[in-house]
């Protein structure tokens, strides 16, 4: 199992961005754009892991300003 930590920056508060993307991921037409946008924002995380996060296939926690989740790969 691989753990991913999506940290915040001065420009991006990761918990809010991920919550927003998960909310929008419910709409099939928006999924490709959201997946691409989050993949560009966090390029070190595989797209397959991001898809699992956004589709709620895996849970996540928030530690301070960091989103933490784990994926079986």
Buried (B, 14 or more C-beta within 10 A) or exposed (E): EEEBEBEBEEEBEBBEBBBEBBEBBEEEEBBEEBBEBBBEBBEEBBEEBBBBBBEEEBEBEBEEBBBBBBBEE
